[in-house]
Amino acid sequence: MRTHTIGEITLTLAEPVAQAARWIGQEELLEQILACWTRITKSDLPLTPRLVGKPGMGKTTLAQAAAQRLGKPAFIYQCTTDTRPEDLLVTPVLSGAGKISYHASPLVSAMIEGGVAILDEANRMPEKSWASLAPLLDHRRYAESIVAGIRIPAHEDFRCCVTMNDDASTYEVPEYMVSRIQPLIFVDFPERDEELQVLQYNVDFAPAQLLELTVSFLQDAHRHNLDYSTRDGINIMRYALKLHGARKSPLEDAFHQAVKQILGDDAENFEQRAAGLFFPKDVKDVSEFMTSEEDLDEEDDDGDDDAEGGKGGDGDPRRRP
């Protein structure tokens, strides 16, 4: 058990992540994170990038791989909608003897040991928790623990990044914090060769036929802008192999069943799924909801929508989340 003392308070430190991470392809993303953490001069400060993308795109793996590239221990904190400031920093624990001990979070442990803190799915946190990080992620580089009554300075080698899922089940990040977690690094779908390598690395016992079926399925989904992730592909492959082994059914049949059970009945109907992003799921024929070019021409003739530059478009999508 590792400890660290600040004033009269002894903190029990969290353990860094033990499992190694390997990032395959999109090397420029790794280079961008490392650039953020570089100090040009002694007075320069590292940046705290935010990695944004669909769930299952490997954002956490990317951040961990960047930490490994620097030879630093990685500490991951999983953020949730009920994360409290004390959860992020220091938590008091009552022992059986009635004595209080203080446990440092993975974030604070990284601050103390000069490691890398990864705040995973950070845009699930409420604003009160973000506020506790404000002095840490600007030039002050410290955190205040109200529970322990101490100020915790960050080690000179401390680095941080946050990951965010680009979906609707998240809070809005306060504007004063957005300016502290810059730049935005967008983690997009990988190219075919890269995705094939990732699948092969994670399911190295899969036959070539299954690899080809899976990567072709995922790439088609990406072209339809569906949020099927590489993680989904890995789960599909593993389940298909288990079905194939247990039932002795043809591998392709096992693959289609795995897709259906993991992603849903219509998962391979890309057109219907893509339409489902914008129309009610119980609608079979979306044509009644479509607007024809003639209808658009009639609306333009009214002259209402274009008077002030049209409807919508009042936000920069790069500010999301």
N, C-alpha and C positions, 0 to 999 in steps of 0.2 A: 504493500500500500504506500503510495507516494503522497507526501504532504508538502504544504508550503505555508509559511507563517507571515502574516501581515499585521503588524502591531501585536495585539494580544490574541488575535484570532488565527487559529490553525485550520487550514482548508485541506480536505481530502480531495485529491485530484482524480479526474476521470481518466480512463485509459484511452490511448489513441486507437484508431482502427488498425487491426492486425493484418487483415487480408489485403493482399496486393491488388492493385487495379491496373488494367491494361487498356489504353485508349487506341483504337484502330481507326486509321483514316482521319480525314479532316484535321491534318496537322496544324493548319493555320489557326484553329480554335485554341489549341494548346499554346501556341506561340502568343496569341493575344492575351491569355491569362497571365503568362509569365511576364509579358511586357507590363501589364498592370502592376505586378508585384515588384518590378525593378525600381531601384532608387538611383536616380541620375547623379545626385550629389548627397552629401551627408545630411543636408537640411531638407532634402526632398522626402516626400511621404508616399508610401505605396497606395495604390487605388484599390477599391473594393468593387470588383465587377459583379454584375448580376447576369446569370446565365438563364436565358428564357427559351422555352420550347415546349412542345407537347409532352405529356407524361410518357415515360419509357424511352426517351431519346438518349439517355446516358449522360445527363447533365452532372449528376453526382459522381459518376465514374470519371468524367472529364476533369472535374475539380480535384478529385483524389489523385489522378494521374499527374496533374500539374504539381501537386504537393510532392509526390514521389520524385518528379524530375528535379526539384530543388533539394531533395534529400531531407525534407521536413516531415515530422509526424502529422497525420491528418486526424482532426477531431470533427465528428459529424453530429450536429444537433438537428433532430427531426422536429420541425415546427408544426403546430396544430392550431386549430381555431380557439382553443382554450389555453394556449401558452401564456403564462404569466411572467412578469419581469423577474421574479425570484427563480422561476424555472430556467430562465436564460442565464442567470448569473450564479447565485448561491442559494442553496436550499438547506434550511435547518432540519436536522433529523434527531428525534428524541430516542435515546437509547433505553434499554431496560432498567438501568440504574437511575433514570430520570435526568441524565446529563445530556445537554444539547451538543451535537457535533455539526460542523458545517461542511457541506459537500459542494465542491466547485462543479459547475456544468462543463460539458465539453468545450464550450466557447471560452470560459474563464481559464480552463486548463490550458488551452492553446495560447491564450494571452500570457500566461505565466511562463510557459515552457518555450515560447517562441515558435510555436507550430502554426499549422494552417487550420482555421475554423471554417467549416462549411455549414452554413445555415440552410438546411434543405427545405424546399417548399416554403420559403419565408413569407410569401404573400398570403399564407393562411393565417398569419398572426394578426391580432387586433392592434390598434394604434398604440395602446398603452405599453405594449411590449416593445414596439418599434422605438418609442420615446426613450426607453432605458438604454438604447444603443446609440443615441445621438452623439454623446461625447466620445464614444469609442471610435466611431467611424468618421470623425473629422480630425482637425489638427490636435485636439486635446489627447486623444489616444488613451482614455481611461474609462472605467465603468464604476458606478456607485452602487454598492449593495446596501440597501436600506435595512434588509434583514440582519446582515452581519455587522452593519455600521462601519464599513470600511470602503476606502477608495482603492480600486485595483488598477495599477498602471499596466499598460501593455508592453511586453518585451519588444526590444528594437526589431527583432526578427519575426514578430507576429504578422501573419497575413490572413486575410479573410475574403470570402466570396459568398454570394447567396445564389441559390437556385430558385427558379419560379416556374410553375406550370402555367402555360398560356391557355387557361380555360376559365369558365365562368364561376367556378366554385371557390372563389378566393375573395379576400378583401382588397379594397383599393389601398395602395401603398401611399402613406402621407407624402405630400410634395416635398417637405423638408427632408425626408429620408431618401426620396428618389435622387436628389442632388448629391447624396452621400454614397450611393451605390451605383457608381458609374465606372466604366461605360457599360452599355448593354451589349452582350454577346449572344447572338441568336444561334441556337443549336437546331439546325434544320435536318430534314430527312437525309440520310446518306445516299451516295451514288450506289449503283448496283454492285460494283466490284467491292466497295467498302462494306456494304451491308452483308454481302456473301461471306466476307472474311469474319465479320462479327459473329454471324450465325455459326460458322464453322469453328470458331474459337470457343464459343460457349457450349456447343453441342458437338464436340469433336468426334463422337461415336456415330454421328448420323451418316447414312449413305448418301451418295451424290444425288440420287433421285429425289430424296426428301429435301435436300438443300435447294435444288433447282425449283421444285414446286413452291417452296416457301418464299424464296427471294423473288420469284416471278409474281407471286400473289401480293407481296408487300409493295413491290415497285408499281404494280398496277394501282394499288390503293393510294400510293403517294401521288400518282398522276391525277387521281380524282380528288385529291386534297382531303382524303379521309385520314383520321388520326390513328390508324393502325401503326403501332410502334414496333421497333426491332425486338423489344421485350415481349410483345405479343407473339412475334414470330418464334422466339425461343420457346415460349410456353406451348405453342402449337406443335412444334417439332417434338418436344419431349413427350407430350401427351400422345401424339400420333405413334411414336415408337412404342409406347407402353400398350396402346390399343393393338398395334400390329403384333406385338409379342404375346399378349394375353389371348387374343382371339384368332390369331393366325390369318387375319383378313389381309387382302392386298394393301400395300403401303399407301397407294393413292386414295383408296377408300377411307383408310384410317386418317389420312391428312384432312379430307373434306369433313369427316365427322368431328375432328378436333377443331377445325375452324368454326364449325357450327356451334359447338358447345362452349367455346371460349369467347367468340365474338358475336354470336347470335345467328338466328336462322337465315337471315338475308345478308350475311356478311360478305358473300361472294357476288352479290348483286350490287356492283359498285354504283350503277346509275341510280338505283332506288335508294341506297344508303346516302349518296351525295345529295339527292333531293330531300331526304329526311333531315338534313342539317337545317333546312329552311322551311319545310312544310310539316304539318302534323303527321305522326307516324302511322295513323290509321287511314290516311288518304291514299287510295290506290291509284287514282288518276290525278296528277298534279296539273294537268293542262288547264283546268278551270281557274287555277291560281296564277297562270302565266299572263303576262302582258304582251300584246302583239306590238309590232312596229307601228301599225296604224293607230293603236291606242295612244302610244307615246307621241305620235305626231299631233293627235287631237289635244293632248295635254299641253304640248308646247304652244299650240295656238292660243290657249287661254292666257299664256304669258304670266301666270302667277308664280310658278315654281322658280323661274329663272330671274325674277326681278332682283333678288338679293344674292344671286350666286347659287340658287338651288337649295334643296333640303339636304340636311345631313352634312357629313364631311367636316364637322366642327371639332374634330380631335385628331391628334397625330397618333397613328397606330403604334408608332415606336415607343410611345409613352406607356403602353400597356405591357405588363400589368403595373 
